Amino acid sequence: MQNLSKITKTIITRLIFIAIFLLLGLIVANQYVLYSRIGFANLGDDPEGTALRISRLYSDNEKLRSQIDERQTQLNELQNASISSNDLQRLLQKDRQKYRIITGEGVVEGSGVIINVDHRMVLTQIIDFVNALKNSGAEAISINEKRIVVDTPLNEFDGKNVFLIKVIGDKETLYSSLTRPGGIFELIINGTAERSDNIVLPKVE
Amino acid sequence: MISVLQDQTKHTQTDLKDLVADVEEKKAKVGLTKIEDEGIVVVLNDSEQRETNPNSIAHASDIRDLVNHFFQNGAKAISIEGAGEKEERISFFTSIDCIVNTVLINGTKIVPPFKIRVLGDRDRMITAINDRVALKQIYDRVDKESLEFHMLDGQIMVKLTKYSGPAEIKNAKLK
C-alpha cells in the first residue's frame, strides 16, 4: 500500500508539473498572439522602416508647406497686381480725360468767360486774340461754336463781323486780362465779356 | 480663388494694354512726345542791314502768323527753335509773345535766328512757304528790308522736341 502510494505520489507530482508547464505554455502562446494582433511585434522587428516612414512624412509635410507658401505668395502677387493695376488704370484714365479735353475729342464744360465781339476782325487780329487768351490761361476755346485746338487754322473767321468766343479757364484771370486797362480788348479789339460757370464747348468736328 | 484672380489679371492686362495705347496716341496728339517725320525747316531772322526799323526784324507776330499758315496748309506739328538750340513745341497752351527784345514761347525766352520746324507733306509745306499772297506782310519785308526768310535745304526728315510747358486743366471737364 505504501509502495502504491509512492507510485501514486510520483504520478501526481509529474501530472502537477505537466499541468504547470502546460499552463505556462498557454500563457506564452496567448501573449504571442496578442502581440501579433496589435502589431507591436513589427515595431520591434523594423525600427529602421518606421524611421523611414516618419522621415517621409516630414518630407511630404515640408513639401506641402512649401506649396502652401508658394500659393500664398502667388495669391498675394495677384492681389497686389490687381491693386496696382487698378491704380495704374485710374491714373491712365485721368490722363486720357485730360488729353481728350486738350485735343478737343469730347464736349467740355466749366467756368470761364463768354466774349462777344460785333466788329469785323481780320485774320491777324483773330490770331493775336486767341494767342492772348492762351496767354491768360485758356483751357479750352470755341469761336462761333467751333472748337479751337492746337492745329485749328483761324482763316475761316477772317473778315467776319460777329464773334461769340467761349473760353474755359480761370474766369477772374480771363475776365481781368480782357477788360483791364491795357488788356486784350484795349490792345487788340473791343468787345464785351461776362463770367460764367456753365460754359459748354463742342468737340472738334 | 487664384484662377479667378489670374483671369481677372489677364483681362485687366488686356484692358491696360489698350488703355496705354490709347493714352500714348493722345499724348502724341497733344505734343507730349518727340516726333520725327518728313517736313521742312524755315529760317526767320532779323535783317543784317545796319539801320534797323520795325519792319526789318523778326517779330513774335510773324511766328504766330506762320504757325497758323502752316496749320492752314495741313502741318501735323510745329516747333520753334531760337539761338542756342532752344526749341519749343507748339501745343494748344502755347502763346507766342514779344517780351521787350525776346520772344516768349512756353515760358522760354528765345531770340533769333528762329528756325520753324514743320512736320507735314513736304510738297504742301514748300508750296505754303512760297505763297506770297498769304505771306504778303513777310515777303514785303523780305523784299524791302532784307528780312531773312527761307527754307533750309537738305532737311527732309525733321525732328521735333516734345512740349514741356505747363498743361494744367483745372476748370474744364468732359461732359
Interface residues (C-beta under 8 A of the other chain):
Chain A: R71 Q74 L75 L78 Q79 A81 S82 S85 N86 L88 Q89 L92 Q93 D95 R96 Q97 K98 Y99 R100 I101 I102 T103 E105 G106 V107 V108 E109 G110 S111 G112 L123 T124 I127 D128 N131 A132 K134 N135 E139 A140 V149 V150 D151 T152 P153 L154 N155 I168 G169 D170 K171 V200 L201
Chain B: M1 I2 L5 Q6 Q8 T9 T12 Q13 D15 L16 L19 V20 D22 V23 K26 K27 K29 V30 G31 S61 R64 D65 N68 H69 F71 Q72 A75 K76 A77 I90 S91 F92 F93 T94 S95 I96 D97 A167 E168 I169 K170 N171 A172 K173 L174 K175
